[in-house]
Amino acid sequence: MNKNKKMKKTLKYALIILIIVAIIVVIALYQSNKKTEVTLNNLPETQYTEDEAKEFYTKKLINYLDTFQNDFHMKYVAESTAEDGTVTTNNEEFSKKGDTIAIYSNDLNTRLIVEQDYFYHVYEDSATVYQVPITEPISTNMDVLFYSLESINDCFVKTGNEVLKDQTYYFEEYKMEKDNSVLIRYYFDDEDNLKYIKAYKEDSNVQTVFEIQMLENRTYDFMFDLSTDKYQFFEGELE
């Protein structure tokens, strides 16, 4: 009898413990569901400011977005590598003024000006301008630039570090907006200065590295000069 009483007592305690455990589990599940429920009266506290949220995609490039969205002037050296390994170097300057862009080649002493309906080849040595109607999008070296946060976020690929010109730089990589097969890396120094931009394709030797020599929040009149008293104009396609 004593043995049966002990067994009944043990089962009674075990049953009580199971009931307590079940109550704890139910309460925990209820509290968990209650915490994850989001209503207008139970919104979580703001975790990020709008500026901090932008940093998810770009840590450094975002600092230059305001410059690229407005008028600016950039001077750079473009080192291009062909598939056979041949390297060519061009010294150029780029300006954006409203919706008009201009590229000046220091080596050739020529300019390319792209407006909404026409683009112009300006030959400084002969003081001649060829005006050509735009029938399809005009591609330039500076298609590597971004002018909106949306395009930056849409084209973001990754961040990392790379040795370039014998120095390690932090980089941010994006797909080119006009051609997603081209990858673009922006390289920054420790003070967040933009030092290089590289455009390349995977599994290819073809690439162009732009060494940024100067970037200003202004433009220069000579970049957009199409004075009729200075230049002789010709219309039509170039041969």
Biotite code that builds the C-alpha atoms (Angstrom):
import biotite.structure as struc

atoms = struc.array([
    struc.Atom([0.000, 0.000, 0.000], chain_id="A", res_id=1, res_name="MET", atom_name="CA", element="C"),
    struc.Atom([2.811, 2.351, 0.870], chain_id="A", res_id=2, res_name="ASN", atom_name="CA", element="C"),
    struc.Atom([4.379, 1.607, -2.512], chain_id="A", res_id=3, res_name="LYS", atom_name="CA", element="C"),
    struc.Atom([1.136, 2.444, -4.348], chain_id="A", res_id=4, res_name="ASN", atom_name="CA", element="C"),
    struc.Atom([0.699, 5.627, -2.367], chain_id="A", res_id=5, res_name="LYS", atom_name="CA", element="C"),
    struc.Atom([4.215, 6.735, -3.272], chain_id="A", res_id=6, res_name="LYS", atom_name="CA", element="C"),
    struc.Atom([3.557, 5.935, -6.954], chain_id="A", res_id=7, res_name="MET", atom_name="CA", element="C"),
    struc.Atom([0.303, 7.927, -6.946], chain_id="A", res_id=8, res_name="LYS", atom_name="CA", element="C"),
    struc.Atom([2.027, 10.821, -5.215], chain_id="A", res_id=9, res_name="LYS", atom_name="CA", element="C"),
    struc.Atom([4.857, 10.795, -7.796], chain_id="A", res_id=10, res_name="THR", atom_name="CA", element="C"),
    struc.Atom([2.399, 10.739, -10.691], chain_id="A", res_id=11, res_name="LEU", atom_name="CA", element="C"),
    struc.Atom([0.468, 13.587, -9.100], chain_id="A", res_id=12, res_name="LYS", atom_name="CA", element="C"),
    struc.Atom([3.614, 15.744, -8.871], chain_id="A", res_id=13, res_name="TYR", atom_name="CA", element="C"),
    struc.Atom([4.632, 14.811, -12.421], chain_id="A", res_id=14, res_name="ALA", atom_name="CA", element="C"),
    struc.Atom([1.160, 15.802, -13.680], chain_id="A", res_id=15, res_name="LEU", atom_name="CA", element="C"),
    struc.Atom([1.373, 19.142, -11.856], chain_id="A", res_id=16, res_name="ILE", atom_name="CA", element="C"),
    struc.Atom([4.824, 19.810, -13.341], chain_id="A", res_id=17, res_name="ILE", atom_name="CA", element="C"),
    struc.Atom([3.566, 19.006, -16.858], chain_id="A", res_id=18, res_name="LEU", atom_name="CA", element="C"),
    struc.Atom([0.619, 21.367, -16.390], chain_id="A", res_id=19, res_name="ILE", atom_name="CA", element="C"),
    struc.Atom([2.952, 24.148, -15.202], chain_id="A", res_id=20, res_name="ILE", atom_name="CA", element="C"),
    struc.Atom([5.300, 23.575, -18.164], chain_id="A", res_id=21, res_name="VAL", atom_name="CA", element="C"),
    struc.Atom([2.339, 23.649, -20.567], chain_id="A", res_id=22, res_name="ALA", atom_name="CA", element="C"),
    struc.Atom([1.111, 26.939, -19.060], chain_id="A", res_id=23, res_name="ILE", atom_name="CA", element="C"),
    struc.Atom([4.621, 28.451, -19.397], chain_id="A", res_id=24, res_name="ILE", atom_name="CA", element="C"),
    struc.Atom([4.837, 27.375, -23.067], chain_id="A", res_id=25, res_name="VAL", atom_name="CA", element="C"),
    struc.Atom([1.403, 28.852, -23.852], chain_id="A", res_id=26, res_name="VAL", atom_name="CA", element="C"),
    struc.Atom([2.307, 32.135, -22.164], chain_id="A", res_id=27, res_name="ILE", atom_name="CA", element="C"),
    struc.Atom([5.648, 32.276, -24.014], chain_id="A", res_id=28, res_name="ALA", atom_name="CA", element="C"),
    struc.Atom([3.966, 31.664, -27.362], chain_id="A", res_id=29, res_name="LEU", atom_name="CA", element="C"),
    struc.Atom([1.358, 34.311, -26.619], chain_id="A", res_id=30, res_name="TYR", atom_name="CA", element="C"),
    struc.Atom([3.997, 36.848, -25.625], chain_id="A", res_id=31, res_name="GLN", atom_name="CA", element="C"),
    struc.Atom([6.048, 36.019, -28.730], chain_id="A", res_id=32, res_name="SER", atom_name="CA", element="C"),
    struc.Atom([3.074, 36.564, -31.035], chain_id="A", res_id=33, res_name="ASN", atom_name="CA", element="C"),
    struc.Atom([2.167, 39.702, -29.171], chain_id="A", res_id=34, res_name="LYS", atom_name="CA", element="C"),
    struc.Atom([5.688, 41.144, -29.644], chain_id="A", res_id=35, res_name="LYS", atom_name="CA", element="C"),
    struc.Atom([5.742, 40.474, -33.393], chain_id="A", res_id=36, res_name="THR", atom_name="CA", element="C"),
    struc.Atom([2.296, 41.938, -33.932], chain_id="A", res_id=37, res_name="GLU", atom_name="CA", element="C"),
    struc.Atom([2.634, 45.356, -35.563], chain_id="A", res_id=38, res_name="VAL", atom_name="CA", element="C"),
    struc.Atom([-0.225, 47.800, -35.286], chain_id="A", res_id=39, res_name="THR", atom_name="CA", element="C"),
    struc.Atom([-0.470, 51.573, -35.467], chain_id="A", res_id=40, res_name="LEU", atom_name="CA", element="C"),
    struc.Atom([-0.502, 51.618, -31.684], chain_id="A", res_id=41, res_name="ASN", atom_name="CA", element="C"),
    struc.Atom([2.390, 49.208, -31.332], chain_id="A", res_id=42, res_name="ASN", atom_name="CA", element="C"),
    struc.Atom([5.032, 50.255, -33.874], chain_id="A", res_id=43, res_name="LEU", atom_name="CA", element="C"),
    struc.Atom([8.683, 49.564, -33.096], chain_id="A", res_id=44, res_name="PRO", atom_name="CA", element="C"),
    struc.Atom([10.966, 52.501, -32.448], chain_id="A", res_id=45, res_name="GLU", atom_name="CA", element="C"),
    struc.Atom([12.773, 53.928, -35.492], chain_id="A", res_id=46, res_name="THR", atom_name="CA", element="C"),
    struc.Atom([16.017, 52.034, -35.945], chain_id="A", res_id=47, res_name="GLN", atom_name="CA", element="C"),
    struc.Atom([17.655, 54.137, -38.637], chain_id="A", res_id=48, res_name="TYR", atom_name="CA", element="C"),
    struc.Atom([17.599, 57.694, -39.865], chain_id="A", res_id=49, res_name="THR", atom_name="CA", element="C"),
    struc.Atom([16.963, 58.215, -43.586], chain_id="A", res_id=50, res_name="GLU", atom_name="CA", element="C"),
    struc.Atom([20.647, 59.012, -44.145], chain_id="A", res_id=51, res_name="ASP", atom_name="CA", element="C"),
    struc.Atom([21.736, 55.886, -42.277], chain_id="A", res_id=52, res_name="GLU", atom_name="CA", element="C"),
    struc.Atom([19.373, 53.766, -44.361], chain_id="A", res_id=53, res_name="ALA", atom_name="CA", element="C"),
    struc.Atom([21.013, 55.045, -47.544], chain_id="A", res_id=54, res_name="LYS", atom_name="CA", element="C"),
    struc.Atom([24.342, 53.813, -46.214], chain_id="A", res_id=55, res_name="GLU", atom_name="CA", element="C"),
    struc.Atom([23.203, 50.204, -46.647], chain_id="A", res_id=56, res_name="PHE", atom_name="CA", element="C"),
    struc.Atom([23.997, 50.390, -50.335], chain_id="A", res_id=57, res_name="TYR", atom_name="CA", element="C"),
    struc.Atom([26.795, 52.922, -50.524], chain_id="A", res_id=58, res_name="THR", atom_name="CA", element="C"),
    struc.Atom([29.215, 53.918, -47.801], chain_id="A", res_id=59, res_name="LYS", atom_name="CA", element="C"),
    struc.Atom([31.249, 56.462, -49.755], chain_id="A", res_id=60, res_name="LYS", atom_name="CA", element="C"),
    struc.Atom([29.670, 57.147, -53.163], chain_id="A", res_id=61, res_name="LEU", atom_name="CA", element="C"),
    struc.Atom([26.622, 58.711, -51.516], chain_id="A", res_id=62, res_name="ILE", atom_name="CA", element="C"),
    struc.Atom([28.870, 61.613, -50.483], chain_id="A", res_id=63, res_name="ASN", atom_name="CA", element="C"),
    struc.Atom([29.337, 62.517, -54.163], chain_id="A", res_id=64, res_name="TYR", atom_name="CA", element="C"),
    struc.Atom([25.721, 62.190, -55.274], chain_id="A", res_id=65, res_name="LEU", atom_name="CA", element="C"),
    struc.Atom([24.869, 65.848, -54.668], chain_id="A", res_id=66, res_name="ASP", atom_name="CA", element="C"),
    struc.Atom([27.884, 66.863, -56.786], chain_id="A", res_id=67, res_name="THR", atom_name="CA", element="C"),
    struc.Atom([26.976, 64.562, -59.691], chain_id="A", res_id=68, res_name="PHE", atom_name="CA", element="C"),
    struc.Atom([23.336, 65.656, -59.641], chain_id="A", res_id=69, res_name="GLN", atom_name="CA", element="C"),
    struc.Atom([24.333, 69.292, -60.159], chain_id="A", res_id=70, res_name="ASN", atom_name="CA", element="C"),
    struc.Atom([26.853, 71.143, -62.337], chain_id="A", res_id=71, res_name="ASP", atom_name="CA", element="C"),
    struc.Atom([30.420, 69.894, -61.928], chain_id="A", res_id=72, res_name="PHE", atom_name="CA", element="C"),
    struc.Atom([33.778, 69.563, -63.663], chain_id="A", res_id=73, res_name="HIS", atom_name="CA", element="C"),
    struc.Atom([36.153, 66.590, -63.489], chain_id="A", res_id=74, res_name="MET", atom_name="CA", element="C"),
    struc.Atom([39.698, 66.120, -64.737], chain_id="A", res_id=75, res_name="LYS", atom_name="CA", element="C"),
    struc.Atom([41.092, 62.603, -65.075], chain_id="A", res_id=76, res_name="TYR", atom_name="CA", element="C"),
    struc.Atom([43.550, 60.284, -66.819], chain_id="A", res_id=77, res_name="VAL", atom_name="CA", element="C"),
    struc.Atom([41.931, 57.308, -68.555], chain_id="A", res_id=78, res_name="ALA", atom_name="CA", element="C"),
    struc.Atom([44.139, 54.229, -68.932], chain_id="A", res_id=79, res_name="GLU", atom_name="CA", element="C"),
    struc.Atom([42.478, 51.698, -71.251], chain_id="A", res_id=80, res_name="SER", atom_name="CA", element="C"),
    struc.Atom([43.573, 48.098, -71.755], chain_id="A", res_id=81, res_name="THR", atom_name="CA", element="C"),
    struc.Atom([42.532, 46.237, -74.916], chain_id="A", res_id=82, res_name="ALA", atom_name="CA", element="C"),
    struc.Atom([41.914, 42.477, -75.175], chain_id="A", res_id=83, res_name="GLU", atom_name="CA", element="C"),
    struc.Atom([45.458, 41.938, -76.482], chain_id="A", res_id=84, res_name="ASP", atom_name="CA", element="C"),
    struc.Atom([46.926, 43.812, -73.511], chain_id="A", res_id=85, res_name="GLY", atom_name="CA", element="C"),
    struc.Atom([47.674, 47.038, -75.386], chain_id="A", res_id=86, res_name="THR", atom_name="CA", element="C"),
    struc.Atom([47.423, 50.047, -73.059], chain_id="A", res_id=87, res_name="VAL", atom_name="CA", element="C"),
    struc.Atom([46.496, 53.563, -74.181], chain_id="A", res_id=88, res_name="THR", atom_name="CA", element="C"),
    struc.Atom([46.325, 56.674, -72.011], chain_id="A", res_id=89, res_name="THR", atom_name="CA", element="C"),
    struc.Atom([44.079, 59.706, -72.521], chain_id="A", res_id=90, res_name="ASN", atom_name="CA", element="C"),
    struc.Atom([44.004, 62.958, -70.567], chain_id="A", res_id=91, res_name="ASN", atom_name="CA", element="C"),
    struc.Atom([40.436, 64.238, -70.477], chain_id="A", res_id=92, res_name="GLU", atom_name="CA", element="C"),
    struc.Atom([38.103, 66.670, -68.741], chain_id="A", res_id=93, res_name="GLU", atom_name="CA", element="C"),
    struc.Atom([34.364, 66.195, -68.247], chain_id="A", res_id=94, res_name="PHE", atom_name="CA", element="C"),
    struc.Atom([31.676, 68.759, -67.427], chain_id="A", res_id=95, res_name="SER", atom_name="CA", element="C"),
    struc.Atom([27.969, 68.457, -66.709], chain_id="A", res_id=96, res_name="LYS", atom_name="CA", element="C"),
    struc.Atom([25.895, 71.622, -67.004], chain_id="A", res_id=97, res_name="LYS", atom_name="CA", element="C"),
    struc.Atom([22.194, 70.984, -66.558], chain_id="A", res_id=98, res_name="GLY", atom_name="CA", element="C"),
    struc.Atom([21.307, 68.244, -69.059], chain_id="A", res_id=99, res_name="ASP", atom_name="CA", element="C"),
    struc.Atom([24.303, 69.029, -71.280], chain_id="A", res_id=100, res_name="THR", atom_name="CA", element="C"),
    struc.Atom([27.627, 67.218, -70.986], chain_id="A", res_id=101, res_name="ILE", atom_name="CA", element="C"),
    struc.Atom([31.002, 68.007, -72.527], chain_id="A", res_id=102, res_name="ALA", atom_name="CA", element="C"),
    struc.Atom([34.250, 66.066, -72.785], chain_id="A", res_id=103, res_name="ILE", atom_name="CA", element="C"),
    struc.Atom([37.555, 67.687, -73.683], chain_id="A", res_id=104, res_name="TYR", atom_name="CA", element="C"),
    struc.Atom([40.533, 65.643, -74.894], chain_id="A", res_id=105, res_name="SER", atom_name="CA", element="C"),
    struc.Atom([43.770, 67.335, -73.900], chain_id="A", res_id=106, res_name="ASN", atom_name="CA", element="C"),
    struc.Atom([45.740, 64.998, -76.178], chain_id="A", res_id=107, res_name="ASP", atom_name="CA", element="C"),
    struc.Atom([43.684, 65.657, -79.326], chain_id="A", res_id=108, res_name="LEU", atom_name="CA", element="C"),
    struc.Atom([42.575, 69.204, -78.468], chain_id="A", res_id=109, res_name="ASN", atom_name="CA", element="C"),
    struc.Atom([38.988, 68.288, -79.333], chain_id="A", res_id=110, res_name="THR", atom_name="CA", element="C"),
    struc.Atom([35.664, 68.477, -77.522], chain_id="A", res_id=111, res_name="ARG", atom_name="CA", element="C"),
    struc.Atom([32.460, 66.479, -77.603], chain_id="A", res_id=112, res_name="LEU", atom_name="CA", element="C"),
    struc.Atom([29.308, 68.301, -76.498], chain_id="A", res_id=113, res_name="ILE", atom_name="CA", element="C"),
    struc.Atom([26.070, 66.351, -76.074], chain_id="A", res_id=114, res_name="VAL", atom_name="CA", element="C"),
    struc.Atom([22.769, 68.232, -75.839], chain_id="A", res_id=115, res_name="GLU", atom_name="CA", element="C"),
    struc.Atom([19.193, 66.956, -76.016], chain_id="A", res_id=116, res_name="GLN", atom_name="CA", element="C"),
    struc.Atom([18.833, 66.838, -79.819], chain_id="A", res_id=117, res_name="ASP", atom_name="CA", element="C"),
    struc.Atom([22.380, 67.254, -81.151], chain_id="A", res_id=118, res_name="TYR", atom_name="CA", element="C"),
    struc.Atom([25.944, 66.405, -80.347], chain_id="A", res_id=119, res_name="PHE", atom_name="CA", element="C"),
    struc.Atom([28.912, 68.442, -81.525], chain_id="A", res_id=120, res_name="TYR", atom_name="CA", element="C"),
    struc.Atom([32.470, 67.481, -82.397], chain_id="A", res_id=121, res_name="HIS", atom_name="CA", element="C"),
    struc.Atom([34.633, 70.539, -81.852], chain_id="A", res_id=122, res_name="VAL", atom_name="CA", element="C"),
    struc.Atom([38.110, 70.603, -83.420], chain_id="A", res_id=123, res_name="TYR", atom_name="CA", element="C"),
    struc.Atom([40.044, 73.394, -81.749], chain_id="A", res_id=124, res_name="GLU", atom_name="CA", element="C"),
    struc.Atom([43.074, 73.335, -84.097], chain_id="A", res_id=125, res_name="ASP", atom_name="CA", element="C"),
    struc.Atom([40.944, 73.945, -87.195], chain_id="A", res_id=126, res_name="SER", atom_name="CA", element="C"),
    struc.Atom([38.201, 75.897, -85.369], chain_id="A", res_id=127, res_name="ALA", atom_name="CA", element="C"),
    struc.Atom([35.516, 73.685, -86.900], chain_id="A", res_id=128, res_name="THR", atom_name="CA", element="C"),
    struc.Atom([32.379, 72.140, -85.419], chain_id="A", res_id=129, res_name="VAL", atom_name="CA", element="C"),
    struc.Atom([30.423, 69.182, -86.776], chain_id="A", res_id=130, res_name="TYR", atom_name="CA", element="C"),
    struc.Atom([26.793, 69.236, -85.632], chain_id="A", res_id=131, res_name="GLN", atom_name="CA", element="C"),
    struc.Atom([25.125, 65.821, -85.710], chain_id="A", res_id=132, res_name="VAL", atom_name="CA", element="C"),
    struc.Atom([21.477, 64.954, -84.887], chain_id="A", res_id=133, res_name="PRO", atom_name="CA", element="C"),
    struc.Atom([21.094, 62.446, -82.068], chain_id="A", res_id=134, res_name="ILE", atom_name="CA", element="C"),
    struc.Atom([19.316, 59.363, -83.390], chain_id="A", res_id=135, res_name="THR", atom_name="CA", element="C"),
    struc.Atom([20.422, 56.962, -80.639], chain_id="A", res_id=136, res_name="GLU", atom_name="CA", element="C"),
    struc.Atom([21.931, 57.272, -77.141], chain_id="A", res_id=137, res_name="PRO", atom_name="CA", element="C"),
    struc.Atom([25.484, 58.655, -77.128], chain_id="A", res_id=138, res_name="ILE", atom_name="CA", element="C"),
    struc.Atom([28.014, 56.628, -75.142], chain_id="A", res_id=139, res_name="SER", atom_name="CA", element="C"),
    struc.Atom([30.945, 58.317, -73.410], chain_id="A", res_id=140, res_name="THR", atom_name="CA", element="C"),
    struc.Atom([33.673, 57.359, -70.941], chain_id="A", res_id=141, res_name="ASN", atom_name="CA", element="C"),
    struc.Atom([31.692, 59.001, -68.175], chain_id="A", res_id=142, res_name="MET", atom_name="CA", element="C"),
    struc.Atom([28.782, 56.581, -68.451], chain_id="A", res_id=143, res_name="ASP", atom_name="CA", element="C"),
    struc.Atom([30.419, 55.188, -65.296], chain_id="A", res_id=144, res_name="VAL", atom_name="CA", element="C"),
    struc.Atom([28.847, 57.986, -63.217], chain_id="A", res_id=145, res_name="LEU", atom_name="CA", element="C"),
    struc.Atom([25.529, 57.827, -61.343], chain_id="A", res_id=146, res_name="PHE", atom_name="CA", element="C"),
    struc.Atom([23.120, 60.724, -60.994], chain_id="A", res_id=147, res_name="TYR", atom_name="CA", element="C"),
    struc.Atom([20.418, 59.367, -58.667], chain_id="A", res_id=148, res_name="SER", atom_name="CA", element="C"),
    struc.Atom([20.170, 57.335, -55.475], chain_id="A", res_id=149, res_name="LEU", atom_name="CA", element="C"),
    struc.Atom([17.703, 55.005, -57.181], chain_id="A", res_id=150, res_name="GLU", atom_name="CA", element="C"),
    struc.Atom([20.192, 54.095, -59.914], chain_id="A", res_id=151, res_name="SER", atom_name="CA", element="C"),
    struc.Atom([22.930, 53.596, -57.316], chain_id="A", res_id=152, res_name="ILE", atom_name="CA", element="C"),
    struc.Atom([20.764, 51.227, -55.269], chain_id="A", res_id=153, res_name="ASN", atom_name="CA", element="C"),
    struc.Atom([19.486, 49.336, -58.318], chain_id="A", res_id=154, res_name="ASP", atom_name="CA", element="C"),
    struc.Atom([22.996, 48.773, -59.668], chain_id="A", res_id=155, res_name="CYS", atom_name="CA", element="C"),
    struc.Atom([24.806, 47.996, -56.393], chain_id="A", res_id=156, res_name="PHE", atom_name="CA", element="C"),
    struc.Atom([26.867, 44.783, -56.392], chain_id="A", res_id=157, res_name="VAL", atom_name="CA", element="C"),
    struc.Atom([29.287, 44.680, -53.442], chain_id="A", res_id=158, res_name="LYS", atom_name="CA", element="C"),
    struc.Atom([32.023, 46.407, -51.449], chain_id="A", res_id=159, res_name="THR", atom_name="CA", element="C"),
    struc.Atom([35.566, 45.271, -50.739], chain_id="A", res_id=160, res_name="GLY", atom_name="CA", element="C"),
    struc.Atom([39.245, 46.135, -50.743], chain_id="A", res_id=161, res_name="ASN", atom_name="CA", element="C"),
    struc.Atom([41.716, 45.920, -53.629], chain_id="A", res_id=162, res_name="GLU", atom_name="CA", element="C"),
    struc.Atom([45.329, 46.809, -54.304], chain_id="A", res_id=163, res_name="VAL", atom_name="CA", element="C"),
    struc.Atom([45.411, 49.343, -57.145], chain_id="A", res_id=164, res_name="LEU", atom_name="CA", element="C"),
    struc.Atom([48.547, 51.199, -58.245], chain_id="A", res_id=165, res_name="LYS", atom_name="CA", element="C"),
    struc.Atom([50.459, 49.543, -55.361], chain_id="A", res_id=166, res_name="ASP", atom_name="CA", element="C"),
    struc.Atom([48.033, 50.837, -52.719], chain_id="A", res_id=167, res_name="GLN", atom_name="CA", element="C"),
    struc.Atom([45.067, 49.219, -50.989], chain_id="A", res_id=168, res_name="THR", atom_name="CA", element="C"),
    struc.Atom([41.758, 50.994, -51.486], chain_id="A", res_id=169, res_name="TYR", atom_name="CA", element="C"),
    struc.Atom([38.226, 50.401, -50.271], chain_id="A", res_id=170, res_name="TYR", atom_name="CA", element="C"),
    struc.Atom([35.926, 50.022, -53.289], chain_id="A", res_id=171, res_name="PHE", atom_name="CA", element="C"),
    struc.Atom([32.223, 49.937, -54.076], chain_id="A", res_id=172, res_name="GLU", atom_name="CA", element="C"),
    struc.Atom([31.140, 47.978, -57.134], chain_id="A", res_id=173, res_name="GLU", atom_name="CA", element="C"),
    struc.Atom([28.108, 48.617, -59.329], chain_id="A", res_id=174, res_name="TYR", atom_name="CA", element="C"),
    struc.Atom([26.696, 47.506, -62.659], chain_id="A", res_id=175, res_name="LYS", atom_name="CA", element="C"),
    struc.Atom([26.821, 50.172, -65.339], chain_id="A", res_id=176, res_name="MET", atom_name="CA", element="C"),
    struc.Atom([23.345, 51.637, -65.703], chain_id="A", res_id=177, res_name="GLU", atom_name="CA", element="C"),
    struc.Atom([23.452, 51.664, -69.541], chain_id="A", res_id=178, res_name="LYS", atom_name="CA", element="C"),
    struc.Atom([25.117, 48.252, -69.867], chain_id="A", res_id=179, res_name="ASP", atom_name="CA", element="C"),
    struc.Atom([24.732, 45.776, -66.992], chain_id="A", res_id=180, res_name="ASN", atom_name="CA", element="C"),
    struc.Atom([27.477, 43.549, -68.419], chain_id="A", res_id=181, res_name="SER", atom_name="CA", element="C"),
    struc.Atom([30.004, 46.240, -67.456], chain_id="A", res_id=182, res_name="VAL", atom_name="CA", element="C"),
    struc.Atom([31.059, 46.454, -63.800], chain_id="A", res_id=183, res_name="LEU", atom_name="CA", element="C"),
    struc.Atom([32.225, 49.699, -62.228], chain_id="A", res_id=184, res_name="ILE", atom_name="CA", element="C"),
    struc.Atom([34.403, 50.059, -59.154], chain_id="A", res_id=185, res_name="ARG", atom_name="CA", element="C"),
    struc.Atom([34.769, 53.330, -57.271], chain_id="A", res_id=186, res_name="TYR", atom_name="CA", element="C"),
    struc.Atom([37.961, 53.483, -55.177], chain_id="A", res_id=187, res_name="TYR", atom_name="CA", element="C"),
    struc.Atom([38.278, 55.712, -52.093], chain_id="A", res_id=188, res_name="PHE", atom_name="CA", element="C"),
    struc.Atom([41.170, 56.617, -49.822], chain_id="A", res_id=189, res_name="ASP", atom_name="CA", element="C"),
    struc.Atom([41.016, 56.698, -46.014], chain_id="A", res_id=190, res_name="ASP", atom_name="CA", element="C"),
    struc.Atom([39.550, 60.207, -46.107], chain_id="A", res_id=191, res_name="GLU", atom_name="CA", element="C"),
    struc.Atom([36.690, 59.171, -48.436], chain_id="A", res_id=192, res_name="ASP", atom_name="CA", element="C"),
    struc.Atom([38.258, 60.943, -51.433], chain_id="A", res_id=193, res_name="ASN", atom_name="CA", element="C"),
    struc.Atom([37.376, 59.416, -54.809], chain_id="A", res_id=194, res_name="LEU", atom_name="CA", element="C"),
    struc.Atom([40.706, 58.374, -56.315], chain_id="A", res_id=195, res_name="LYS", atom_name="CA", element="C"),
    struc.Atom([39.931, 55.939, -59.144], chain_id="A", res_id=196, res_name="TYR", atom_name="CA", element="C"),
    struc.Atom([37.039, 54.534, -61.151], chain_id="A", res_id=197, res_name="ILE", atom_name="CA", element="C"),
    struc.Atom([37.440, 51.244, -63.016], chain_id="A", res_id=198, res_name="LYS", atom_name="CA", element="C"),
    struc.Atom([35.102, 49.921, -65.720], chain_id="A", res_id=199, res_name="ALA", atom_name="CA", element="C"),
    struc.Atom([35.621, 46.279, -66.680], chain_id="A", res_id=200, res_name="TYR", atom_name="CA", element="C"),
    struc.Atom([33.990, 43.038, -67.754], chain_id="A", res_id=201, res_name="LYS", atom_name="CA", element="C"),
    struc.Atom([34.480, 39.748, -65.951], chain_id="A", res_id=202, res_name="GLU", atom_name="CA", element="C"),
    struc.Atom([36.643, 37.156, -67.721], chain_id="A", res_id=203, res_name="ASP", atom_name="CA", element="C"),
    struc.Atom([38.066, 39.840, -70.020], chain_id="A", res_id=204, res_name="SER", atom_name="CA", element="C"),
    struc.Atom([41.272, 41.881, -70.200], chain_id="A", res_id=205, res_name="ASN", atom_name="CA", element="C"),
    struc.Atom([39.325, 44.898, -71.432], chain_id="A", res_id=206, res_name="VAL", atom_name="CA", element="C"),
    struc.Atom([39.118, 47.635, -68.837], chain_id="A", res_id=207, res_name="GLN", atom_name="CA", element="C"),
    struc.Atom([39.519, 51.371, -68.303], chain_id="A", res_id=208, res_name="THR", atom_name="CA", element="C"),
    struc.Atom([40.897, 52.882, -65.112], chain_id="A", res_id=209, res_name="VAL", atom_name="CA", element="C"),
    struc.Atom([40.174, 56.566, -64.514], chain_id="A", res_id=210, res_name="PHE", atom_name="CA", element="C"),
    struc.Atom([42.559, 58.349, -62.166], chain_id="A", res_id=211, res_name="GLU", atom_name="CA", element="C"),
    struc.Atom([40.635, 61.320, -60.752], chain_id="A", res_id=212, res_name="ILE", atom_name="CA", element="C"),
    struc.Atom([42.882, 64.374, -60.664], chain_id="A", res_id=213, res_name="GLN", atom_name="CA", element="C"),
    struc.Atom([40.331, 67.081, -59.899], chain_id="A", res_id=214, res_name="MET", atom_name="CA", element="C"),
    struc.Atom([36.620, 67.386, -59.126], chain_id="A", res_id=215, res_name="LEU", atom_name="CA", element="C"),
    struc.Atom([34.862, 70.739, -58.694], chain_id="A", res_id=216, res_name="GLU", atom_name="CA", element="C"),
    struc.Atom([31.302, 71.908, -58.039], chain_id="A", res_id=217, res_name="ASN", atom_name="CA", element="C"),
    struc.Atom([31.406, 74.274, -61.011], chain_id="A", res_id=218, res_name="ARG", atom_name="CA", element="C"),
    struc.Atom([31.809, 74.305, -64.786], chain_id="A", res_id=219, res_name="THR", atom_name="CA", element="C"),
    struc.Atom([34.003, 76.221, -67.227], chain_id="A", res_id=220, res_name="TYR", atom_name="CA", element="C"),
    struc.Atom([32.676, 78.165, -70.202], chain_id="A", res_id=221, res_name="ASP", atom_name="CA", element="C"),
    struc.Atom([35.327, 76.821, -72.583], chain_id="A", res_id=222, res_name="PHE", atom_name="CA", element="C"),
    struc.Atom([33.868, 73.319, -72.246], chain_id="A", res_id=223, res_name="MET", atom_name="CA", element="C"),
    struc.Atom([30.564, 74.401, -73.813], chain_id="A", res_id=224, res_name="PHE", atom_name="CA", element="C"),
    struc.Atom([31.788, 77.109, -76.191], chain_id="A", res_id=225, res_name="ASP", atom_name="CA", element="C"),
    struc.Atom([30.041, 76.962, -79.583], chain_id="A", res_id=226, res_name="LEU", atom_name="CA", element="C"),
    struc.Atom([30.506, 80.583, -80.595], chain_id="A", res_id=227, res_name="SER", atom_name="CA", element="C"),
    struc.Atom([29.508, 81.125, -84.225], chain_id="A", res_id=228, res_name="THR", atom_name="CA", element="C"),
    struc.Atom([32.053, 83.935, -84.592], chain_id="A", res_id=229, res_name="ASP", atom_name="CA", element="C"),
    struc.Atom([34.836, 81.592, -83.495], chain_id="A", res_id=230, res_name="LYS", atom_name="CA", element="C"),
    struc.Atom([33.997, 78.292, -85.179], chain_id="A", res_id=231, res_name="TYR", atom_name="CA", element="C"),
    struc.Atom([32.923, 77.210, -88.647], chain_id="A", res_id=232, res_name="GLN", atom_name="CA", element="C"),
    struc.Atom([29.924, 74.870, -88.472], chain_id="A", res_id=233, res_name="PHE", atom_name="CA", element="C"),
    struc.Atom([29.167, 71.823, -90.619], chain_id="A", res_id=234, res_name="PHE", atom_name="CA", element="C"),
    struc.Atom([26.049, 69.674, -90.431], chain_id="A", res_id=235, res_name="GLU", atom_name="CA", element="C"),
    struc.Atom([25.501, 65.992, -91.029], chain_id="A", res_id=236, res_name="GLY", atom_name="CA", element="C"),
    struc.Atom([27.170, 62.722, -90.130], chain_id="A", res_id=237, res_name="GLU", atom_name="CA", element="C"),
    struc.Atom([30.935, 62.505, -89.820], chain_id="A", res_id=238, res_name="LEU", atom_name="CA", element="C"),
    struc.Atom([32.657, 60.265, -92.341], chain_id="A", res_id=239, res_name="GLU", atom_name="CA", element="C"),
])
